[in-house]
Amino acid sequence: MHIKAVLPSSLIEYPGHIADVVYVGTCNFRCPYCHNVELVVCPERLPDLDEAQVLRGLASRAGFVDGLVVTGGEPTLQADVVDFMRKAKRLGVAVKLDTNGYRPDVLERCLAEGAVDYVAMDVKSSLAKYAKACGVPADPERLLASIHLILSAPIEHEFRTTVVPTLVELEDVEAIVQLIAGARRYFLQCFRPGKTVSWTDADAMPPPSTELLRGMANLAALHIPEVGIRNLPQGG
């Protein structure tokens, strides 16, 4: 596992859990709005943390920390991600996987081997805009396969979309909701300007309006039981 950073004892990354968050390097997407520039573009510049030490740190706080989030980058690109998550589960913690859904073969193994308790999949935009939103050509069949696996699995899950002007509009959310029909949870994440994979501070897109986000949430709530907005500016 190419673990590049650990955030200890997060209260927000895993619903209902106090969780350590493990960040891995490399990604197969190049979403222009992604803020994890070093993890995605040049992970080799960041030293690897020792896997055994990370797990020992998790074990040492058992009883306080009860969860682990594996995120990135894209975790399913790590050759030993399933084994790592199984080791974490043997410590008695629940494991959440964040993924872009482009490796359904790895996701299927994670589910079949009981390595995860919660999967959060990013759905970048409607299929018509997917390549633009993820920055590379995208095979929709891979994405649909992962969505089906998640919806069919007897575990907790969520789907989420970062709302970036021009990349995700109201009609795109309407299309996404149809793709994930049957989902339990869907979250809209408010894009925040700043340096990203493709944009500098100066040329980044502005954030979406609160009115647009609420309209998207209301639309999604017609079809999905639990819908929320994350990163909404204070007072929004």
C-alpha positions in Angstrom: 0.0 0.0 0.0 1.4 3.4 -1.0 0.0 5.3 2.0 0.9 8.9 1.7 -0.9 10.5 4.7 -3.1 9.6 7.7 -5.7 11.9 9.3 -6.3 10.5 12.8 -9.7 10.5 14.6 -11.9 12.2 12.0 -15.5 12.8 13.1 -16.8 13.6 9.6 -15.4 11.1 7.1 -17.3 8.0 8.2 -20.9 8.5 9.3 -21.5 7.3 12.8 -17.8 6.5 13.5 -14.6 8.1 14.8 -12.2 7.0 12.1 -8.7 7.3 11.0 -8.4 8.3 7.3 -5.7 6.8 5.1 -4.8 8.6 1.9 -3.1 6.6 -0.9 -1.4 7.9 -3.9 -2.1 7.6 -7.7 -5.5 7.9 -9.5 -6.8 6.8 -12.9 -8.9 10.0 -13.3 -7.8 13.6 -13.7 -10.8 15.5 -12.5 -10.0 19.1 -13.2 -11.5 20.3 -10.0 -9.7 17.8 -7.7 -7.8 19.5 -4.8 -5.6 16.5 -4.1 -3.0 17.6 -6.6 0.1 15.8 -5.2 -1.8 12.5 -4.6 -3.1 12.4 -8.1 -0.4 14.0 -10.3 2.9 13.4 -8.5 2.4 10.8 -5.7 6.1 9.7 -6.1 7.1 13.0 -4.5 5.5 12.0 -1.2 7.1 9.3 0.9 5.3 6.1 1.7 4.2 5.6 5.3 4.8 2.2 6.8 1.7 0.1 6.6 2.4 -1.9 9.7 3.0 1.3 11.7 -0.3 2.8 10.5 -2.2 -0.4 11.6 -0.4 -0.3 15.0 -1.5 3.3 15.5 -5.0 2.3 14.7 -4.9 -0.7 17.1 -3.4 1.4 19.9 -6.5 3.6 20.0 -9.1 0.7 19.8 -12.2 1.6 21.8 -11.9 5.2 20.8 -11.4 5.0 17.1 -13.8 2.5 15.7 -13.5 3.1 11.9 -11.0 3.4 9.1 -11.5 5.2 5.8 -9.4 4.3 2.8 -9.3 7.2 0.3 -7.0 8.8 -2.1 -6.1 9.1 -4.9 -8.0 6.0 -5.9 -7.6 3.1 -3.5 -8.7 0.3 -5.9 -5.5 0.9 -7.9 -3.5 -0.4 -4.9 -2.5 -4.0 -5.5 -2.9 -4.9 -1.8 -5.8 -2.7 -0.8 -8.1 -5.7 0.0 -5.5 -7.3 2.2 -4.9 -4.0 4.0 -8.6 -3.5 4.7 -9.0 -7.1 5.9 -6.1 -6.5 8.4 -7.9 -3.4 9.6 -11.1 -5.3 10.1 -9.3 -7.9 12.2 -8.5 -5.1 14.6 -12.3 -4.7 15.2 -12.9 -1.5 13.3 -15.4 -0.8 10.5 -13.9 0.0 7.1 -15.1 2.5 4.6 -13.9 2.6 1.0 -14.0 5.8 -1.1 -13.8 5.0 -4.8 -14.5 6.5 -8.2 -16.0 3.1 -9.3 -13.7 2.5 -12.2 -12.3 -0.8 -11.0 -15.5 -2.9 -10.5 -13.3 -6.1 -10.5 -11.5 -4.8 -7.3 -14.8 -3.6 -5.8 -16.4 -7.0 -6.4 -13.5 -8.7 -4.5 -13.8 -6.2 -1.6 -17.4 -7.0 -1.2 -17.1 -10.8 -1.8 -14.3 -11.0 0.8 -16.1 -8.9 3.4 -13.3 -6.3 3.4 -15.6 -3.3 3.6 -18.6 -2.2 5.7 -19.4 1.0 3.8 -18.7 2.1 0.2 -18.8 5.7 -1.0 -18.7 6.1 -4.8 -18.2 9.4 -6.5 -20.4 9.9 -9.5 -18.7 12.7 -11.4 -21.6 13.8 -13.6 -24.1 12.5 -16.1 -22.7 9.9 -18.6 -22.8 12.5 -21.3 -20.4 14.7 -19.4 -18.4 12.1 -17.7 -15.2 12.3 -19.7 -15.1 16.1 -19.2 -15.8 15.8 -15.5 -13.2 13.1 -14.8 -10.6 14.4 -17.2 -10.1 11.1 -19.2 -12.1 8.9 -21.6 -14.5 6.8 -19.4 -16.1 3.5 -20.1 -19.7 3.8 -18.8 -20.0 0.0 -18.4 -17.4 0.0 -15.7 -19.2 2.7 -13.8 -22.6 1.0 -14.1 -21.1 -2.3 -13.0 -19.8 -0.6 -9.8 -23.1 1.1 -9.1 -24.9 -2.3 -9.5 -22.4 -4.0 -7.2 -22.9 -1.3 -4.5 -26.7 -1.3 -4.8 -26.8 -5.1 -4.6 -24.5 -5.4 -1.6 -25.8 -5.9 2.0 -23.7 -3.0 3.3 -24.0 0.7 4.0 -23.3 3.0 1.0 -23.5 6.4 -0.4 -23.1 8.1 -3.8 -21.8 11.6 -4.1 -21.2 14.3 -6.7 -19.1 17.4 -6.4 -21.1 20.2 -8.0 -18.8 22.2 -10.3 -20.4 24.9 -12.6 -20.5 23.7 -16.2 -19.6 20.2 -15.3 -22.6 19.4 -13.1 -25.9 21.2 -13.8 -29.5 20.4 -12.7 -30.1 18.2 -15.7 -26.9 16.2 -14.8 -28.1 15.5 -11.3 -31.5 14.4 -12.7 -29.6 11.9 -14.9 -27.4 10.8 -12.0 -30.4 10.0 -9.9 -31.7 7.7 -12.6 -28.3 5.9 -12.7 -28.3 5.2 -9.0 -32.0 4.5 -8.6 -32.4 2.4 -5.4 -29.6 4.2 -3.6 -30.0 4.9 0.1 -27.9 8.1 0.3 -26.8 10.7 -2.1 -24.7 13.8 -1.2 -24.0 16.9 -3.3 -20.6 18.4 -2.5 -20.1 22.1 -3.0 -17.0 22.8 -5.0 -14.7 25.3 -3.4 -12.3 27.4 -5.6 -8.6 27.0 -5.2 -5.6 25.3 -6.8 -6.7 22.0 -8.4 -5.4 19.4 -10.8 -6.2 21.6 -13.8 -6.8 25.1 -12.4 -4.8 27.7 -10.5 -6.3 29.9 -7.8 -6.9 32.5 -10.4 -8.7 30.5 -13.1 -10.7 28.0 -11.0 -14.4 27.8 -11.4 -16.5 29.7 -8.9 -18.6 27.7 -6.4 -22.2 26.8 -7.3 -24.9 28.9 -5.8 -26.7 27.9 -2.7 -30.0 28.1 -4.7 -28.7 25.7 -7.3 -27.5 23.2 -4.7 -30.8 23.3 -2.8 -32.7 22.8 -6.1 -30.5 19.8 -6.9 -31.1 18.3 -3.5 -34.8 18.8 -3.7 -34.8 17.0 -7.1 -32.8 14.1 -5.8 -34.9 13.8 -2.7 -37.9 12.9 -4.9 -36.1 9.6 -5.6 -33.6 8.9 -2.8 -34.4 8.5 0.9 -31.5 10.5 2.3 -30.1 13.5 0.4 -27.6 16.0 1.8 -25.4 18.9 0.8 -21.8 19.0 2.0 -19.4 22.0 2.2 -22.3 24.5 1.9 -20.8 28.0 2.8 -21.8 29.2 6.2 -25.0 31.2 6.0 -26.0 29.4 2.8 
